[in-house]
Amino acid sequence: MGLETPYTSIPDMFLQRVAATPDRDALGFPTPDGGVRWITWAQVAERAKAIAAGLRGLGIDSEDRVAILATTRVEWILADLGIMCAGGATTTVYPTTEAEDAAYIVRDSGSRILVADNPEQATKIDGVELPDLTHVVLLDGEPNSGAAVPQLTLADLERIGAETLATEPDLIETTVAEIRPDQLATLIYTSGTTGRPKGVELRHAGWCWEAVAQAELDLLLPTDLQYLWLPLSHSFGKTLLCGLMHVGLPTYVDGRADKLVENLAKIQPTLMCAAPRVFEKVYNRTVTSGTGAGGLKAKIFTWAVRVGREKVALEQAGKPVPSGLQRKYNLATKLVFSKLQARLGGRIRVLVSGAAPLSKDIAEFFAAAGLPIMEGYGLTETSAGNFVNKPDHLKIGTVGQHMGDLECRIDTDGEILLRGTPVMRGYHNLPEETAAAFTPDGFFRTGDIGELDEEGFLRITDRKKDLIKTSGGKYVAPSHIEGIFKSVCPYTSQAVVVGQARNYCTMLVTLDPDAIVSWAAGTPLAGRPYAEIVTSPEAEAMVAGYVQELNEKLNRWETIKKFVILPRDLTVEDGEMTPSLKIKRRVVEDTFAAQVERMYEGAVVGR
């Protein structure tokens, strides 16, 4: 039986939510004085409808694109809802996108209006021929009267819309009633690892499916309090917006990653979704602070983690936890794990990880600490949520079972194929690439390699295009090795395995700035610049020990023969990572080609 959705579109879902719980808190956000302000669903609706009417007044009609180039903030959501209620479609642009790519996305999407964080972000389209663009709307700052494309503020747009609604009070309801499920809702450009980004066309039906499918799994409950900091330009963030509308849970919205740990203690959420990098940083900080001082504190920490992992291993095997082990675990929680739980606000019910692979060892550590992570899987092309672990049925090392009525098949070469409502309409203006992305019977080719177990839990092995084939003909899955290394070495920020057409594997390593400063404290390296610490003989020796530990867990042909610690971390700004924090392997290997070649000096390259 198919998954039934009681909505024809996102704005239909939104208006039904407003009618059901108008006075309930919907969205919270930071105030300039450091406080938090909440607005109700009725207040959200008042602003979203005014924005929608303002957009209609500027000529936005069915499926017309409006681009949002802004950080994660409550105005992003209000603008998106306004676009939806106007019958338009949102083109998402990451705030970190370089000017050339931002202008390309606005032009290729045919966006008629650009909503920008501020005048500085709006300059990314300066000097570019954009024939479809008629207006720029600024969330902050004053309009530039001399701009080539006319500018106005969000407040101006809302005022225009409110005046329209005063004479046409049913304008938005009438507009929403005409939106079809198969209509374009969102155009998200995949960041990609090479070439120009491709626009993924996602329909209202897919997003409504996502909302209902999430609620079916008890991932989101009306009693939850969500902390939403993920990039809303990413499909993971968008699918959460749909889920919170369907369920009606209050959500605090704040994209400032540097304020995350501080705010978790203040907001005390029960639900948070994140990319693995966030959990890796928490893991690094916890392990280094727990063991760094040595002595009794380190012994207690190590004992607690061992006890926690024993308990998790039994639970994962479906075996009962003996009373003696449970008593030890209760003590471990009191002495060690309660501190980590408090750091995340003390009330976490569900943590969800997506957008990139999560190390199995790190997942086991969080489960041991009483903070199990529900790892999930999906792609931009399939509306983000496809597989996920459930709070009452977690299988660590997998991305869970399929959501809703989504169909999954494993191809003869191991590629994961998906078919169902959340799958994209196609790539924007790219009919040949769209056709190539599907099998003859309509399954989407994910490009990921995986396997399904007897219970339908999916295990991702690697990206099809990322598999390394050594010159000896052996296949190596780099993300598998990198994940193990991140759990073995708590000082790691990033690891990139190299070995395509080479006769052995090597690795580029970057170290976590916070963790490595802690490691250097009390040594002659204390207070030295980051680049000096990480390239020191002491850091080299420390990492070498962890590489040896890694190699003991690998097949002979997978072992890392040489490594290099890079003098800086990989960044989105330098083009080495996508905005969703996936490594762009080719870019990294090109940027650090000299370091790679030194690791293969004198070796036979390829055959």
C-alpha positions as CSV (number, residue, x, y, z in Angstrom):
1,M,0.0,0.0,0.0
2,G,1.3,3.4,-0.9
3,L,2.1,6.2,1.5
4,E,-0.8,8.6,1.5
5,T,-0.2,12.3,1.9
6,P,-3.2,14.6,2.8
7,Y,-1.8,17.5,0.9
8,T,-1.6,18.7,-2.7
9,S,1.4,21.0,-2.1
10,I,3.8,22.5,0.5
11,P,1.6,25.6,0.9
12,D,-1.5,23.5,1.3
13,M,0.4,21.6,4.1
14,F,1.4,24.9,5.6
15,L,-2.1,26.4,5.6
16,Q,-3.5,23.2,7.2
17,R,-0.9,23.5,9.9
18,V,-1.7,27.1,10.6
19,A,-5.4,26.3,10.8
20,A,-4.8,23.3,13.2
21,T,-2.4,25.1,15.7
22,P,-2.5,28.9,15.0
23,D,-1.4,29.9,18.5
24,R,1.4,27.3,19.0
25,D,5.0,28.4,18.9
26,A,6.4,27.6,15.4
27,L,9.8,29.2,14.9
28,G,12.4,30.6,17.4
29,F,15.3,32.8,16.5
30,P,18.1,34.8,18.2
31,T,17.6,38.5,19.1
32,P,20.3,41.1,18.8
33,D,20.6,41.2,22.6
34,G,21.4,37.5,22.8
35,G,17.9,36.4,23.7
36,V,15.4,34.2,21.9
37,R,12.1,35.2,20.3
38,W,9.4,32.8,19.3
39,I,6.6,33.4,16.8
40,T,3.4,31.4,16.4
41,W,2.1,29.6,13.3
42,A,-0.5,32.4,12.9
43,Q,2.3,35.0,12.9
44,V,4.4,33.0,10.4
45,A,1.3,32.8,8.2
46,E,0.7,36.6,8.4
47,R,4.2,37.3,7.2
48,A,4.4,34.5,4.6
49,K,1.1,35.6,3.0
50,A,2.3,39.2,2.8
51,I,5.5,38.1,1.2
52,A,3.5,35.9,-1.2
53,A,1.2,38.7,-2.2
54,G,4.2,41.0,-2.6
55,L,5.8,38.5,-5.0
56,R,2.6,38.1,-7.0
57,G,2.6,41.9,-7.3
58,L,6.1,41.7,-8.7
59,G,4.9,39.3,-11.4
60,I,5.6,35.8,-9.8
61,D,3.3,33.2,-11.1
62,S,3.1,29.4,-11.3
63,E,6.5,27.7,-11.2
64,D,8.4,31.1,-11.6
65,R,11.7,30.8,-9.8
66,V,12.8,33.0,-6.9
67,A,16.4,32.5,-5.8
68,I,17.4,32.7,-2.1
69,L,21.0,33.5,-1.4
70,A,21.1,33.6,2.4
71,T,22.3,32.0,5.6
72,T,20.1,29.8,7.8
73,R,17.8,32.2,9.5
74,V,14.0,32.6,10.2
75,E,13.7,35.0,7.2
76,W,14.9,32.3,4.9
77,I,11.9,30.1,5.9
78,L,9.5,33.1,5.7
79,A,10.7,33.9,2.2
80,D,10.5,30.2,1.1
81,L,7.0,29.9,2.4
82,G,6.1,33.2,0.7
83,I,7.4,31.8,-2.6
84,M,5.5,28.6,-2.2
85,C,2.3,30.5,-1.3
86,A,2.7,32.6,-4.4
87,G,2.8,29.4,-6.6
88,G,6.5,30.0,-7.4
89,A,9.5,27.7,-7.0
90,T,12.5,28.4,-4.8
91,T,16.0,28.3,-6.3
92,T,18.5,27.7,-3.4
93,V,22.0,29.2,-3.4
94,Y,24.5,28.6,-0.6
95,P,25.7,31.8,1.0
96,T,29.3,30.5,0.6
97,T,28.9,30.1,-3.2
98,E,31.4,32.1,-5.2
99,A,30.1,35.0,-7.3
100,E,30.6,33.2,-10.7
101,D,28.7,30.1,-9.6
102,A,26.0,32.1,-7.8
103,A,25.4,34.2,-11.0
104,Y,25.4,31.0,-13.1
105,I,22.7,29.4,-10.9
106,V,20.5,32.6,-11.0
107,R,20.8,32.7,-14.8
108,D,20.5,29.0,-15.5
109,S,17.4,28.7,-13.3
110,G,15.7,31.6,-14.9
111,S,15.1,33.1,-11.5
112,R,13.0,36.3,-11.8
113,I,13.7,37.6,-8.2
114,L,16.8,37.2,-6.0
115,V,16.3,37.3,-2.2
116,A,19.8,38.1,-0.7
117,D,21.1,38.2,2.9
118,N,22.5,41.7,2.4
119,P,23.9,44.2,-0.2
120,E,27.3,42.3,-0.1
121,Q,25.7,39.0,-1.1
122,A,23.7,40.9,-3.8
123,T,26.9,42.1,-5.4
124,K,27.6,38.5,-6.5
125,I,25.4,39.2,-9.6
126,D,26.9,42.5,-10.4
127,G,28.0,43.0,-14.0
128,V,26.4,39.7,-15.1
129,E,23.7,39.6,-17.9
130,L,20.6,38.2,-16.2
131,P,17.7,38.7,-18.6
132,D,15.1,37.1,-16.4
133,L,15.9,38.9,-13.2
134,T,13.6,41.9,-12.4
135,H,14.2,42.6,-8.6
136,V,16.5,41.9,-5.7
137,V,15.0,41.7,-2.2
138,L,17.4,42.4,0.8
139,L,16.9,40.7,4.2
140,D,19.3,43.2,5.8
141,G,20.8,46.5,4.8
142,E,19.6,49.3,2.6
143,P,18.8,49.1,-1.1
144,N,21.3,50.5,-3.6
145,S,19.4,53.0,-5.7
146,G,22.0,52.8,-8.4
147,A,21.9,49.0,-8.8
148,A,21.4,47.6,-12.3
149,V,18.6,45.4,-11.0
150,P,16.0,47.3,-8.8
151,Q,16.4,46.5,-5.0
152,L,13.9,46.6,-2.2
153,T,13.9,45.3,1.4
154,L,11.9,42.4,2.7
155,A,9.9,44.9,4.8
156,D,9.1,46.8,1.6
157,L,7.9,43.6,0.0
158,E,5.7,42.7,3.0
159,R,4.2,46.2,3.1
160,I,3.3,45.9,-0.6
161,G,1.8,42.5,0.0
162,A,-0.2,43.6,3.0
163,E,-1.7,46.4,1.0
164,T,-2.7,43.9,-1.8
165,L,-4.3,41.6,0.8
166,A,-6.3,44.4,2.3
167,T,-8.3,44.5,-1.0
168,E,-7.9,40.9,-2.1
169,P,-8.1,38.9,1.2
170,D,-8.5,35.5,-0.5
171,L,-5.6,35.9,-2.9
172,I,-3.3,33.4,-1.3
173,E,-5.9,30.7,-0.6
174,T,-7.1,31.0,-4.2
175,T,-3.5,30.7,-5.5
176,V,-2.6,27.7,-3.3
177,A,-5.8,25.9,-4.3
178,E,-4.5,25.8,-7.9
179,I,-1.1,24.3,-7.2
180,R,-0.7,20.7,-8.4
181,P,1.3,18.0,-6.6
182,D,3.6,17.5,-9.7
183,Q,4.4,21.2,-9.9
184,L,7.9,22.4,-9.4
185,A,8.6,23.5,-5.8
186,T,12.3,23.7,-5.5
187,L,15.3,23.9,-7.8
188,I,18.5,22.8,-5.9
189,Y,21.8,22.9,-7.6
190,T,24.1,20.0,-6.7
191,S,27.4,21.2,-5.7
192,G,29.1,18.4,-7.6
193,T,32.8,17.5,-7.6
194,T,33.5,18.6,-11.2
195,G,32.0,21.0,-13.7
196,R,29.0,23.2,-13.5
197,P,26.4,22.4,-10.8
198,K,23.2,20.8,-12.1
199,G,19.7,22.1,-11.2
200,V,17.6,19.3,-9.6
201,E,13.8,19.8,-10.1
202,L,11.9,18.7,-7.0
203,R,8.1,18.6,-6.9
204,H,5.6,19.5,-4.2
205,A,4.5,15.8,-4.1
206,G,8.0,14.7,-3.1
207,W,8.4,17.1,-0.3
208,C,4.9,16.3,1.1
209,W,5.8,12.6,1.0
210,E,9.0,13.4,2.9
211,A,7.0,15.2,5.7
212,V,4.6,12.3,6.2
213,A,7.3,9.6,5.9
214,Q,9.4,11.3,8.7
215,A,6.4,11.4,11.1
216,E,5.6,7.8,10.4
217,L,8.9,6.8,12.0
218,D,8.5,8.9,15.1
219,L,11.7,10.9,14.2
220,L,9.7,14.1,14.7
221,L,7.0,14.4,17.5
222,P,4.8,17.4,18.3
223,T,6.3,17.4,21.8
224,D,9.9,17.8,20.4
225,L,11.9,21.0,20.3
226,Q,14.2,21.0,17.3
227,Y,17.4,22.9,16.8
228,L,17.7,23.7,13.1
229,W,21.1,25.0,12.0
230,L,21.7,23.1,8.8
231,P,22.0,25.0,5.5
232,L,18.5,25.5,4.2
233,S,20.0,25.7,0.7
234,H,20.6,21.9,1.1
235,S,17.9,19.3,0.6
236,F,18.5,17.9,4.1
237,G,17.4,21.3,5.6
238,K,14.4,21.6,3.2
239,T,13.1,18.1,4.1
240,L,13.2,19.1,7.8
241,L,11.1,22.3,7.0
242,C,8.5,20.1,5.5
243,G,8.5,17.7,8.5
244,L,8.1,20.4,11.0
245,M,5.1,21.8,9.2
246,H,3.4,18.4,9.0
247,V,4.1,17.5,12.7
248,G,3.9,21.1,14.0
249,L,6.9,20.9,16.4
250,P,8.5,24.2,17.5
251,T,11.9,24.8,15.9
252,Y,14.7,27.1,16.9
253,V,16.5,28.4,13.8
254,D,20.1,29.6,13.9
255,G,22.7,28.9,11.3
256,R,25.7,30.2,13.3
257,A,27.8,27.1,13.6
258,D,30.2,28.8,16.0
259,K,27.3,29.3,18.5
260,L,26.1,25.7,18.3
261,V,27.6,24.3,21.5
262,E,26.8,27.4,23.5
263,N,23.2,27.5,22.2
264,L,22.5,23.8,22.8
265,A,22.9,24.4,26.5
266,K,20.6,27.4,26.3
267,I,17.8,26.0,24.0
268,Q,17.9,22.4,25.3
269,P,16.5,20.8,22.2
270,T,15.2,17.2,22.1
271,L,16.0,16.8,18.4
272,M,18.9,17.8,16.2
273,C,20.0,16.8,12.8
274,A,23.6,17.4,11.6
275,A,26.3,16.4,9.1
276,P,28.9,13.9,10.5
277,R,31.5,16.6,10.9
278,V,29.6,18.0,13.9
279,F,29.5,14.7,15.6
280,E,33.2,14.1,14.8
281,K,34.1,17.5,16.4
282,V,32.1,16.6,19.6
283,Y,33.8,13.2,19.6
284,N,37.3,14.7,19.2
285,R,36.7,17.2,22.0
286,T,35.2,14.7,24.4
287,V,37.9,12.0,23.9
288,T,40.8,14.5,24.0
289,S,39.5,16.2,27.2
290,G,38.7,12.8,28.8
291,T,42.1,11.3,28.2
292,G,44.4,14.2,27.7
293,A,45.2,14.9,31.3
294,G,46.1,11.2,32.0
295,G,46.0,9.8,35.5
296,L,42.8,8.7,37.2
297,K,40.5,10.9,35.1
298,A,41.7,9.2,31.9
299,K,41.4,5.7,33.4
300,I,37.8,6.5,34.4
301,F,36.9,7.8,31.0
302,T,38.5,4.8,29.2
303,W,36.6,2.4,31.6
304,A,33.3,4.2,31.0
305,V,33.7,4.0,27.2
306,R,34.6,0.3,27.4
307,V,31.5,-0.4,29.6
308,G,29.3,1.6,27.2
309,R,30.5,-0.2,24.1
310,E,30.0,-3.6,25.8
311,K,26.4,-2.6,26.5
312,V,25.8,-1.4,23.0
313,A,27.4,-4.5,21.5
314,L,24.9,-6.7,23.4
315,E,21.9,-4.5,22.4
316,Q,23.0,-4.5,18.8
317,A,23.2,-8.3,18.9
318,G,19.7,-8.5,20.4
319,K,21.0,-9.9,23.7
320,P,19.9,-8.9,27.2
321,V,22.2,-6.6,29.3
322,P,23.2,-8.4,32.5
323,S,22.3,-6.6,35.7
324,G,26.0,-6.3,36.7
325,L,26.9,-4.5,33.4
326,Q,23.8,-2.3,33.7
327,R,25.0,-1.2,37.2
328,K,28.5,-0.4,35.8
329,Y,26.8,1.5,32.9
330,N,24.7,3.6,35.3
331,L,27.9,4.5,37.2
332,A,29.7,5.3,33.9
333,T,26.8,7.6,32.9
334,K,26.9,9.4,36.2
335,L,30.7,9.9,36.1
336,V,31.3,10.5,32.4
337,F,28.4,10.4,29.9
338,S,26.1,12.8,31.8
339,K,28.7,15.5,31.1
340,L,28.5,15.0,27.3
341,Q,24.7,14.8,27.5
342,A,24.6,18.1,29.3
343,R,26.9,19.7,26.7
344,L,24.2,18.9,24.1
345,G,21.5,20.5,26.3
346,G,20.6,17.5,28.5
347,R,17.3,16.7,26.8
348,I,18.3,15.1,23.5
349,R,15.8,12.4,22.3
350,V,16.9,12.0,18.7
351,L,20.1,12.8,16.8
352,V,20.1,12.3,13.1
353,S,23.1,12.3,10.8
354,G,23.1,12.6,7.1
355,A,24.7,14.3,4.0
356,A,27.9,12.2,4.3
357,P,29.1,8.9,5.9
358,L,29.3,8.6,9.7
359,S,32.1,6.4,11.1
360,K,30.7,3.3,12.7
361,D,33.1,3.6,15.7
362,I,31.9,7.2,16.3
363,A,28.3,6.1,16.1
364,E,29.1,3.3,18.6
365,F,30.7,5.9,20.9
366,F,27.6,8.2,20.9
367,A,25.3,5.2,21.5
368,A,27.5,4.2,24.4
369,A,27.1,7.7,25.8
370,G,23.3,7.4,25.7
371,L,23.1,9.6,22.6
372,P,22.3,7.2,19.7
373,I,22.6,8.7,16.3
374,M,20.0,7.8,13.7
375,E,22.0,7.7,10.5
376,G,20.1,8.2,7.3
377,Y,20.7,8.4,3.6
378,G,19.4,10.3,0.6
379,L,20.3,12.5,-2.2
380,T,19.3,15.9,-3.5
381,E,17.8,14.1,-6.5
382,T,15.6,12.1,-4.2
383,S,14.4,14.9,-1.8
384,A,17.1,14.0,0.9
385,G,15.3,11.4,3.0
386,N,15.2,7.9,1.7
387,F,16.6,5.5,4.4
388,V,16.9,6.1,8.1
389,N,17.4,4.3,11.3
390,K,14.5,4.5,13.8
391,P,14.7,5.3,17.5
392,D,13.3,1.9,18.4
393,H,15.3,0.0,15.8
394,L,18.8,1.2,15.3
395,K,21.4,-0.9,13.5
396,I,24.8,0.9,13.8
397,G,26.8,0.8,10.6
398,T,23.8,1.0,8.3
399,V,21.6,3.9,7.1
400,G,18.4,2.2,8.2
401,Q,15.4,0.9,6.3
402,H,13.6,2.6,3.5
403,M,11.1,5.4,4.3
404,G,7.5,5.1,3.3
405,D,6.8,3.2,0.1
406,L,10.1,4.0,-1.6
407,E,11.4,1.2,-3.8
408,C,15.0,0.1,-3.7
409,R,17.0,-2.3,-5.8
410,I,20.6,-3.2,-5.9
411,D,22.0,-3.3,-9.5
412,T,24.3,-6.1,-10.7
413,D,27.4,-3.8,-10.0
414,G,26.2,-3.0,-6.5
415,E,24.7,0.4,-7.4
416,I,21.7,1.5,-5.3
417,L,18.7,2.2,-7.4
418,L,15.6,4.1,-6.1
419,R,12.1,4.7,-7.4
420,G,9.2,6.6,-5.8
421,T,7.4,9.9,-5.2
422,P,10.4,11.8,-3.7
423,V,12.5,11.2,-6.8
424,M,13.2,14.4,-8.9
425,R,11.4,15.4,-12.0
426,G,14.7,15.8,-13.8
427,Y,17.8,18.0,-14.2
428,H,16.9,21.5,-15.3
429,N,17.4,22.0,-19.0
430,L,19.5,18.8,-19.3
431,P,17.3,16.2,-21.0
432,E,20.2,13.9,-21.9
433,E,21.6,13.9,-18.4
434,T,18.1,13.3,-17.0
435,A,17.6,10.3,-19.3
436,A,21.0,8.8,-18.3
437,A,20.2,9.1,-14.6
438,F,17.3,6.6,-14.8
439,T,17.0,2.9,-15.7
440,P,14.6,2.0,-18.5
441,D,12.0,1.0,-15.8
442,G,12.3,4.4,-14.0
443,F,14.7,3.7,-11.2
444,F,17.1,6.6,-10.3
445,R,20.8,5.7,-10.5
446,T,22.3,7.0,-7.2
447,G,25.9,6.5,-8.0
448,D,26.4,4.9,-4.5
449,I,27.4,1.3,-3.9
450,G,25.6,-0.6,-1.1
451,E,23.9,-3.8,0.1
452,L,20.6,-4.7,1.8
453,D,20.5,-7.1,4.6
454,E,17.7,-9.6,5.4
455,E,15.8,-6.9,7.4
456,G,16.1,-4.4,4.6
457,F,18.8,-2.3,6.3
458,L,21.0,-0.6,3.8
459,R,24.8,-0.4,4.2
460,I,26.6,2.1,2.0
461,T,30.0,0.8,0.8
462,D,31.1,3.9,-1.2
463,R,30.4,6.3,-4.0
464,K,30.7,4.4,-7.3
465,K,32.9,7.1,-8.8
466,D,35.1,7.3,-5.6
467,L,36.1,3.6,-5.6
468,I,39.9,3.4,-6.1
469,K,41.4,0.7,-8.2
470,T,45.1,0.1,-7.5
471,S,47.6,-0.8,-10.2
472,G,47.4,-4.4,-8.8
473,G,43.7,-4.5,-9.7
474,K,42.3,-4.3,-6.2
475,Y,39.3,-2.1,-5.4
476,V,39.6,0.1,-2.3
477,A,36.7,2.1,-0.7
478,P,38.3,5.3,0.6
479,S,35.5,6.6,2.7
480,H,35.5,3.3,4.7
481,I,39.2,3.7,5.5
482,E,38.8,7.4,6.2
483,G,35.9,6.7,8.6
484,I,37.9,4.2,10.6
485,F,40.9,6.6,10.8
486,K,38.7,9.4,12.2
487,S,37.5,7.2,15.0
488,V,41.0,5.9,15.7
489,C,42.7,9.3,15.8
490,P,40.6,11.9,17.8
491,Y,42.8,14.7,16.5
492,T,41.7,14.2,12.8
493,S,39.7,16.8,11.0
494,Q,39.8,15.3,7.5
495,A,41.5,12.3,5.8
496,V,41.7,11.7,2.1
497,V,42.9,8.3,0.8
498,V,44.8,8.3,-2.5
499,G,45.7,5.3,-4.6
500,Q,43.9,5.3,-8.0
501,A,46.2,3.4,-10.5
502,R,49.0,3.4,-7.9
503,N,50.6,0.4,-6.5
504,Y,49.8,1.3,-2.8
505,C,47.5,3.6,-0.9
506,T,48.5,6.8,0.8
507,M,46.6,9.4,2.8
508,L,46.4,13.2,3.2
509,V,45.5,14.2,6.8
510,T,44.4,17.5,8.3
511,L,44.2,17.9,12.1
512,D,41.4,19.5,14.1
513,P,42.4,23.0,15.2
514,D,40.7,22.8,18.6
515,A,41.9,19.2,19.4
516,I,45.5,19.8,18.3
517,V,45.8,22.9,20.5
518,S,44.7,20.8,23.4
519,W,47.2,18.1,22.5
520,A,50.0,20.6,22.3
521,A,49.2,22.2,25.7
522,G,52.0,21.6,28.3
523,T,54.5,20.7,25.6
524,P,57.2,22.8,23.9
525,L,54.7,23.3,21.0
526,A,52.2,25.1,23.3
527,G,51.2,28.5,21.9
528,R,52.8,27.9,18.5
529,P,50.8,28.6,15.2
530,Y,48.6,25.8,13.9
531,A,50.8,25.2,10.8
532,E,53.9,24.8,13.0
533,I,52.2,22.4,15.4
534,V,50.8,20.1,12.7
535,T,54.0,19.9,10.6
536,S,56.2,19.2,13.7
537,P,58.1,15.9,14.1
538,E,56.0,15.3,17.3
539,A,52.7,15.6,15.3
540,E,54.1,13.3,12.6
541,A,55.0,10.7,15.2
542,M,51.6,10.9,16.9
543,V,49.7,10.4,13.6
544,A,52.1,7.6,12.5
545,G,51.0,5.7,15.6
546,Y,47.4,6.1,14.7
547,V,48.1,5.1,11.1
548,Q,49.7,1.9,12.4
549,E,46.6,1.2,14.5
550,L,44.4,1.9,11.4
551,N,46.4,-0.6,9.2
552,E,45.8,-3.4,11.8
553,K,42.1,-3.1,10.9
554,L,42.5,-3.2,7.1
555,N,43.2,-5.8,4.4
556,R,46.8,-5.8,3.2
557,W,46.0,-4.0,-0.1
558,E,44.1,-1.3,1.7
559,T,46.8,-0.4,4.2
560,I,48.2,3.2,4.2
561,K,51.9,3.0,3.3
562,K,52.7,6.7,3.6
563,F,50.8,9.8,4.8
564,V,51.3,13.6,4.8
565,I,49.9,16.1,7.4
566,L,48.7,19.2,5.5
567,P,49.6,22.6,6.9
568,R,45.9,23.7,6.9
569,D,42.5,22.2,7.1
570,L,40.3,21.6,4.0
571,T,37.6,24.3,3.5
572,V,34.4,25.1,1.5
573,E,35.9,28.5,0.7
574,D,39.0,27.0,-0.9
575,G,36.7,24.7,-3.0
576,E,38.0,21.5,-1.4
577,M,34.7,20.6,0.2
578,T,31.1,21.0,-0.9
579,P,28.8,23.2,1.2
580,S,27.3,19.9,2.7
581,L,30.9,19.1,3.8
582,K,31.7,16.3,1.3
583,I,35.3,16.1,0.2
584,K,36.0,17.1,-3.5
585,R,38.7,14.4,-4.0
586,R,39.9,15.5,-7.3
587,V,40.3,19.1,-6.2
588,V,42.1,18.1,-3.0
589,E,44.5,15.8,-5.0
590,D,45.1,18.6,-7.5
591,T,45.7,21.3,-4.9
592,F,48.1,19.1,-2.9
593,A,49.6,17.3,-6.0
594,A,53.2,18.0,-4.9
595,Q,52.6,16.3,-1.5
596,V,50.9,13.3,-3.2
597,E,53.8,12.9,-5.7
598,R,56.4,12.9,-2.9
599,M,54.6,9.9,-1.3
600,Y,55.1,8.0,-4.6
601,E,58.6,9.0,-5.5
602,G,60.4,6.0,-6.8
603,A,57.2,3.9,-6.9
604,V,55.8,2.3,-10.0
605,V,52.7,4.4,-11.1
606,G,50.0,2.5,-12.9
607,R,50.2,-0.3,-15.3
